[in-house]
Structures are given as C-alpha cells and as structure tokens.
Amino acid sequence: MVMVAGASILGALALWAAWPALHPAILAVSRGLAPALAALALAGCTVFLFGERSGPAGIMDKIS
C-alpha cells in the first residue's frame, strides 16, 4: 500500500513538473479531437436508440 502511495506521489510530482510543457500540446490536441468525439458520441447514441429495433417497444426492452 505504501508503494502505491509513493508511486502516486511521484507521478503527481512528475506531471506537475512537466505541465508547463504539456499544457499547450494537450489544448491543441483536444481542440482538434472535439468534433470527432462529438460525432462518435452522437453515432453511439443513435445506434443505441435505433439499432436492433424489434417493434414500438424496442427502446423499452433495452432500458429495462
């Protein structure tokens, strides 16, 4: 347990030290991926709601 806590603290310190260099790169990547992630989420919701419909109660069978 102590080793896990120590590894967590070391990882946090490394991330804290590297954050000024990583921050601009993370922002650039996230701005580029946001539309793609939104499209994937919309596609996933569409497949969940309208895929494999067996009749009017198709969505209720999946929810319950």
DRENPA-3360 file (N, C-alpha, C; in nm, 2 decimals, always signed):
BEGIN
1 = MVMVAGAS = +0.08/-0.12/+0.00/+0.00/+0.00/+0.00/+0.09/+0.13/+0.00 ~ +0.20/+0.12/+0.07/+0.28/+0.24/+0.08/+0.35/+0.26/-0.05 ~ +0.38/+0.15/-0.13/+0.45/+0.17/-0.26/+0.35/+0.23/-0.36 ~ +0.22/+0.20/-0.35/+0.12/+0.26/-0.44/+0.11/+0.41/-0.41 ~ +0.11/+0.44/-0.28/+0.10/+0.58/-0.24/+0.23/+0.66/-0.29 ~ +0.34/+0.60/-0.27/+0.47/+0.66/-0.32/+0.47/+0.68/-0.47 ~ +0.43/+0.58/-0.54/+0.42/+0.59/-0.69/+0.33/+0.70/-0.73 ~ +0.21/+0.71/-0.66/+0.12/+0.81/-0.70/+0.17/+0.95/-0.67;
9 = ILGALALW = +0.24/+0.97/-0.56/+0.31/+1.10/-0.53/+0.41/+1.13/-0.63 ~ +0.50/+1.03/-0.67/+0.60/+1.05/-0.77/+0.54/+1.09/-0.91 ~ +0.43/+1.02/-0.94/+0.36/+1.05/-1.07/+0.30/+1.19/-1.07 ~ +0.25/+1.23/-0.96/+0.19/+1.37/-0.94/+0.30/+1.47/-0.95 ~ +0.41/+1.45/-0.89/+0.52/+1.54/-0.90/+0.58/+1.55/-1.04 ~ +0.59/+1.44/-1.11/+0.63/+1.44/-1.25/+0.54/+1.52/-1.34 ~ +0.41/+1.50/-1.32/+0.31/+1.57/-1.40/+0.31/+1.72/-1.37 ~ +0.33/+1.75/-1.24/+0.33/+1.89/-1.20/+0.45/+1.96/-1.27;
17 = AAWPALHP = +0.57/+1.89/-1.27/+0.69/+1.95/-1.33/+0.68/+1.96/-1.48 ~ +0.61/+1.87/-1.54/+0.60/+1.87/-1.69/+0.48/+1.95/-1.74 ~ +0.39/+1.99/-1.66/+0.27/+2.06/-1.70/+0.29/+2.18/-1.79 ~ +0.39/+2.27/-1.76/+0.40/+2.39/-1.84/+0.44/+2.35/-1.99 ~ +0.51/+2.24/-2.01/+0.54/+2.20/-2.15/+0.42/+2.12/-2.21 ~ +0.35/+2.05/-2.13/+0.24/+1.96/-2.18/+0.11/+2.04/-2.21 ~ +0.09/+2.14/-2.14/-0.04/+2.22/-2.15/-0.08/+2.26/-2.29 ~ +0.01/+2.33/-2.36/-0.02/+2.38/-2.49/-0.05/+2.26/-2.59;
25 = AILAVSRG = +0.03/+2.15/-2.57/+0.01/+2.04/-2.66/-0.13/+1.97/-2.63 ~ -0.17/+1.96/-2.51/-0.29/+1.90/-2.47/-0.41/+1.98/-2.52 ~ -0.40/+2.11/-2.51/-0.50/+2.20/-2.56/-0.52/+2.19/-2.72 ~ -0.41/+2.18/-2.79/-0.41/+2.17/-2.93/-0.47/+2.04/-2.98 ~ -0.44/+1.93/-2.91/-0.49/+1.80/-2.95/-0.64/+1.80/-2.91 ~ -0.68/+1.85/-2.80/-0.82/+1.84/-2.76/-0.91/+1.93/-2.85 ~ -0.86/+2.04/-2.89/-0.94/+2.12/-2.99/-0.96/+2.05/-3.12 ~ -0.86/+1.98/-3.16/-0.87/+1.91/-3.29/-0.96/+1.78/-3.28;
33 = LAPALAAL = -0.96/+1.72/-3.16/-1.04/+1.60/-3.15/-1.19/+1.62/-3.10 ~ -1.22/+1.74/-3.06/-1.35/+1.76/-3.00/-1.46/+1.73/-3.10 ~ -1.45/+1.78/-3.23/-1.56/+1.75/-3.32/-1.57/+1.60/-3.35 ~ -1.46/+1.53/-3.36/-1.46/+1.38/-3.38/-1.53/+1.31/-3.26 ~ -1.49/+1.35/-3.14/-1.55/+1.29/-3.03/-1.70/+1.31/-3.02 ~ -1.74/+1.43/-3.05/-1.88/+1.47/-3.05/-1.96/+1.38/-3.15 ~ -1.90/+1.36/-3.27/-1.96/+1.28/-3.37/-1.97/+1.13/-3.33 ~ -1.87/+1.08/-3.26/-1.87/+0.95/-3.21/-1.98/+0.93/-3.11;
41 = ALAGCTVF = -1.99/+1.03/-3.02/-2.09/+1.02/-2.91/-2.23/+1.02/-2.98 ~ -2.25/+1.11/-3.07/-2.38/+1.11/-3.14/-2.41/+0.98/-3.22 ~ -2.31/+0.92/-3.28/-2.33/+0.80/-3.35/-2.36/+0.68/-3.25 ~ -2.29/+0.68/-3.14/-2.32/+0.58/-3.04/-2.46/+0.59/-2.98 ~ -2.51/+0.71/-2.96/-2.64/+0.73/-2.91/-2.75/+0.69/-3.01 ~ -2.72/+0.72/-3.14/-2.81/+0.68/-3.24/-2.82/+0.53/-3.26 ~ -2.71/+0.46/-3.25/-2.71/+0.31/-3.26/-2.78/+0.26/-3.14 ~ -2.76/+0.31/-3.02/-2.83/+0.26/-2.90/-2.98/+0.28/-2.92;
49 = LFGERSGP = -3.02/+0.39/-2.96/-3.16/+0.42/-2.97/-3.23/+0.35/-3.08 ~ -3.17/+0.35/-3.20/-3.24/+0.30/-3.32/-3.19/+0.17/-3.37 ~ -3.08/+0.11/-3.32/-3.03/-0.01/-3.37/-3.11/-0.13/-3.31 ~ -3.13/-0.23/-3.39/-3.19/-0.36/-3.35/-3.34/-0.34/-3.30 ~ -3.41/-0.25/-3.36/-3.55/-0.23/-3.31/-3.63/-0.34/-3.36 ~ -3.70/-0.40/-3.26/-3.79/-0.51/-3.29/-3.94/-0.47/-3.29 ~ -3.97/-0.35/-3.27/-4.10/-0.30/-3.27/-4.11/-0.17/-3.19 ~ -4.24/-0.13/-3.17/-4.25/+0.00/-3.10/-4.19/+0.00/-2.96;
57 = AGIMDKIS = -4.18/-0.11/-2.89/-4.13/-0.11/-2.76/-3.98/-0.15/-2.76 ~ -3.91/-0.13/-2.87/-3.77/-0.17/-2.88/-3.68/-0.10/-2.78 ~ -3.70/+0.03/-2.76/-3.62/+0.10/-2.67/-3.65/+0.07/-2.52 ~ -3.77/+0.04/-2.49/-3.81/+0.00/-2.35/-3.75/-0.13/-2.31 ~ -3.73/-0.22/-2.41/-3.66/-0.35/-2.38/-3.52/-0.33/-2.34 ~ -3.45/-0.24/-2.40/-3.31/-0.21/-2.37/-3.29/-0.14/-2.24 ~ -3.39/-0.05/-2.21/-3.37/+0.03/-2.09/-3.40/-0.06/-1.96 ~ -3.51/-0.14/-1.97/-3.54/-0.22/-1.85/-3.47/-0.35/-1.84;
% end
